[in-house]
Amino acid sequence: MASRFQAVPLVATPSYPNSIAWSDENLIAVASGHLVTILNPALPFGPRGLITVSNGEPFPIGVIDRKDLLSGCLLPTCLTRDHRPCVRSVSWSPLGMAPNSGCLLAVCTTEGRVKLYRPPFCDFGAEWIEVMDISDRLYDYLASINFGESDVPCSEHSDATKYRRAEDSLNIISKRECKRRKANKGSQTTGDQLPCQRNSDNSNTSSGPYIEREGQGLNTVYEIDSDQLEEENLCQIGPQSICKAKSRNKMPENCKLLQLTAYQYASRSAMLCSLAVAWSPLLQLSSKLHPVPQIGSSVSLLAVGGKSGKISLWRIYVPECYSIEHSRVPTTANIIGLLQAHNSWITSISWALLTSDSSNPQVLLATGSFDGSVRIWLGNSEELLNSSEVNRTPLFLLKEVITAATVPVSVLSLSMPAKSLHKMLLAVGKGSGSFEVWNCDISGSKFDKFGSYAAHDHVITGLAWAFDGCCLYSCSQDNFVRSWILRGSSLYEVPFPSNTPRLRSSTDLPDVFISCIGVAVSPGNLVVAMVRNLDLELLDSMYQARAQKAVVEFFWIGGQQRDLLSNTSPLFDAVEFPAFPEKELAYWESNVLWSLKQYEQMDKPLVVWDIIAALLAFKQTTSKFGEYILLKWLLSSYIQYNMDLSAEKILPFVSRSLSKINSRQLHLLNIICRCVMLSQLKADQINSELQNLEVSCGAEGEQLTMWMELLLSSERELRQRLVGFSFYAFISLMSRLTTTAPRSGYWYPVGIAQMEQWVALNHEHVRDQLNVLSSEVGRHERRPEYNEHVAAEQCSYCSASIPFESPEVGFCRGVECDSGISQSHKLQRCAVSMQVCPTTPLWFCICCNRWASRLAPETLFSMSKYPLDFKSSTESPVLEVPSKPLCPFCGLLLQRRQPDFLLSASPV
């Protein structure tokens, strides 16, 4: 297998399939033991985020007779001795669900609890903040309907073996490691107490029958006092972290819980015990697609699967407004359905969005169960957005593609190829080490099995599609990760790229792995990350084994072969790039161009870390190849007809054609210019150079100057669009008879006076239309005297006046001291309004290092070209245009700048 280009150690061991997840804002979450470790792949050895899972209180389901504890349906619950809960499943929400417009993280634990967490953007800590306990809300709902059950007597012939076998199957620990732990565990045992109250002094140590159970990687022998179990006392079953295996308590007299049969208790516990979580893509009422959801009209669905075979569906709303100053923005969630998906445990869930009908897209839900069955459900977006009856789940069964079998389903992975609007690819991983691939034609309800592949020797722990369903990556407990390509109706295994560019040398981490517990693909599809458990017996027990339990490895897949019979000959001269084989360079060229093309779509968030990282790596080793790829990208996306691949011809032509290019392409162009071609310059240096480039553009080298000029022209084009739309909105508002105050979450034109001054300073370089709009704004008689529209500005530190000289920064005139020397302050200007930023927390762009106190209108990011009439640039009234927490010049998600010792996302 190819060598990794970076690796990160973990302090805890992952135990369950799909232990790694990659977010839309370029963060990686790894479920490892009792922790969720959150990493930034751009800074693998930098700060981390943490979620520490603690023991939860048992739900007050009811009480049962002591004699029923050994009923078949309660044996798995009674024998559970998990002294500390572990993380079983993690899932990232789409972008825009968190109060700061980031992603929420759903975490499911072995206690069956599901909670939502947000980043600590205003809390200045590493621990992520809990925003909602889904399990508590599920209990409230089930309690309100009395769990939908009637009193049913417990069956003495209940199959407890199925529950125990399921728990053991899903707890992924290699047989080799289990044997080692058996030999070394000695006589230590742990247990859980089974009382209604938490503390107990009633501990008995007499001998009794023994039951052996595998769980959490330990074969533990628990002692059960059969005499005590025959007492006619009532007890409630619940977890406790520090207790003895035989401890029992009588139910307190003040405990007013309902007495249940063993079957009722087991049934209710199964309904509350969650096993898998998954977020759906964004669902929007608007027919337009946006990288950040529309306020008030967008939701994401959270599916939570449990032991009962039911899936609870939760509608999580986008916040009404985004803020980085405080965390008081509430997260709203409603349960909209309780779906009986299977007759056994839900082991895996996966969502997909079918956008063939853009006005009313459909949602696909794939569910896998411990009994081996896989079902596909279809729902209408409008019904899911408006559904209010929990009993009528707005999903219907489309197809049971795999019926119940003896082999449980471990993982699922869905892919919706963009080239086929009605088709879906489904990969199903099983506990036997094999996986199946299905091709589903939703329009014709046709489901074809491409094949079953015995790819691994142990349980499949991860499946991930890449390159629009062309490639599939599988990993297993057998410690192998395999790469497959789809050609026609068959999968073919291909090797990982052997020659890969390096950004940095990997640290000296051990390479003694025993299992692979998850695989994830980067947003740009150029990097794959996998988490592997280390063989602790082969590590130094003093220095390595304590802090290195697992490793997250990163591999380049940009040079991955996507077509089995591809004989495409490269158009470049391979002699100029001797560091790589000719075919691999051709694959890199094709995959990078494909990835750049994907980001030209408005609905895909701009997270181009892997593209930038790959181009920078090539720039260090094979600099001409990176420039060759970018010139070819400009030629295909911006010019669209044949021209010599020469920077001297292509860059000036693109610069002259910027008015015909949509805003998303301009944003992508700016990112590439700053982060790749001008990477040797700091962002602040580039911003200052842009102001003086027209006077001293020859100071830099010829190549650097051409890219600087292109960046200057592109950013000026975007600024003209923003200023022109602000002028149009201002004139439209002033023509009204009444003044309307701005609403939270919606854009309002501010900084009009500063924009007028900018137009006056650059009247020779801006369009005539903008000069006309500026004159009309100046002549407007009903101009309000609000702070948002006045030209005079004062320094926040000395109250001196600040003249407008640049849209980037402002310098106050200062206050003269006794010595006669005046001290001037440098203040940042808002990237949106050009006003001097206040001293409150500001939005920050990690790419161009600009600050913003106001957010830009959504219209700016959806313009297909410079509008001849700004009225036609939006379908909404001026006051109903949402504001977007995106940089107006880079299109990246703005964030609150964090100290260097705290984790933050890096989309570039």
Number of C-alpha atoms within 10 A of each C-alpha: 11 13 16 17 18 21 22 18 21 21 16 21 23 33 28 25 28 30 28 28 23 23 23 21 27 24 23 24 23 28 31 25 24 21 22 28 21 24 25 22 24 16 13 15 14 14 16 19 21 19 21 14 18 14 16 15 11 15 15 16 21 20 23 24 18 19 17 21 22 18 20 20 26 23 19 20 20 18 20 21 24 17 17 19 22 27 28 29 28 25 24 25 24 26 24 29 26 26 24 28 25 25 22 24 27 25 26 27 24 22 23 24 24 27 17 22 20 21 27 20 25 16 13 13 15 18 19 20 18 16 17 18 15 23 19 15 14 21 18 13 14 17 14 10 9 12 17 9 11 8 9 11 11 19 13 13 9 14 14 15 12 16 20 18 14 17 18 16 18 23 18 23 23 18 12 10 16 16 13 12 14 14 8 9 12 9 8 7 16 17 23 24 27 25 22 22 15 14 13 15 9 11 14 14 12 10 11 13 9 11 11 11 18 17 19 23 18 17 16 21 16 21 20 20 19 13 9 15 16 14 12 13 15 21 24 25 23 21 25 22 17 13 20 21 23 22 21 22 20 18 19 12 6 6 12 11 14 11 16 19 19 25 22 22 20 21 17 21 21 18 21 25 22 30 28 27 26 23 26 22 17 25 25 23 18 14 12 12 18 19 21 24 26 26 21 15 14 21 29 25 27 24 25 28 34 26 26 23 23 23 26 24 23 23 23 19 25 27 24 17 20 24 22 20 15 13 19 9 15 15 16 15 18 17 21 22 23 22 20 14 25 24 15 23 29 31 28 27 26 22 23 19 21 24 15 15 11 12 14 18 18 20 22 22 22 25 27 30 28 31 21 23 23 25 19 22 18 20 20 16 22 16 14 23 20 12 17 15 12 16 10 12 19 24 19 15 13 16 16 15 17 17 10 18 12 11 17 26 30 30 27 27 21 24 23 20 16 15 9 11 15 18 22 22 22 24 22 26 30 25 24 18 21 20 24 17 23 20 18 21 16 16 10 9 12 11 17 14 16 18 14 16 14 13 19 22 15 21 28 32 30 29 27 23 24 22 21 18 20 18 22 24 19 25 31 30 29 19 18 19 22 17 21 22 23 18 14 7 12 13 20 14 15 16 12 21 20 17 15 24 23 20 16 9 10 15 12 7 13 15 12 15 18 21 27 31 32 31 28 26 25 25 25 24 22 25 22 22 22 24 30 29 27 23 19 18 11 13 17 10 11 8 9 14 17 13 13 21 21 28 24 23 19 24 23 25 23 28 24 25 25 20 16 14 8 10 9 11 9 15 7 15 10 16 10 10 16 11 15 17 13 16 17 19 22 21 22 23 21 19 23 25 19 16 20 18 14 17 19 19 15 19 14 16 21 28 23 25 21 25 25 19 20 22 24 21 19 20 18 13 17 18 14 13 21 22 19 15 19 23 18 19 19 19 21 15 16 21 16 10 8 8 12 11 17 13 17 12 11 18 17 14 15 19 19 12 13 22 19 13 19 20 29 22 25 26 23 19 20 25 24 22 18 21 21 22 20 19 14 10 14 14 18 13 9 19 18 13 18 19 14 10 18 11 9 11 17 12 11 12 9 12 12 15 16 19 21 23 17 21 23 20 22 26 20 17 22 25 19 18 24 22 26 23 25 27 24 20 20 20 18 14 20 17 14 10 8 8 10 10 8 12 12 13 20 20 22 24 25 22 21 23 20 26 27 21 18 19 20 14 14 12 13 10 10 17 14 11 12 20 18 11 20 23 15 14 20 13 10 13 10 13 16 12 8 8 11 16 18 16 17 13 18 14 21 15 12 14 13 17 17 21 15 24 13 16 20 20 20 24 19 22 19 18 16 11 9 7 6 8 10 12 12 18 17 13 20 19 22 24 27 26 25 27 31 27 22 15 11 9 17 21 26 24 25 22 22 20 14 25 24 28 21 23 24 26 25 21 22 25 26 17 19 15 17 20 15 9 11 17 15 10 17 15 10 12 11 22 17 15 19 24 22 31 28 25 27 28 28 27 26 27 29 26 25 19 21 15 10 9 12 16 25 26 24 21 23 20
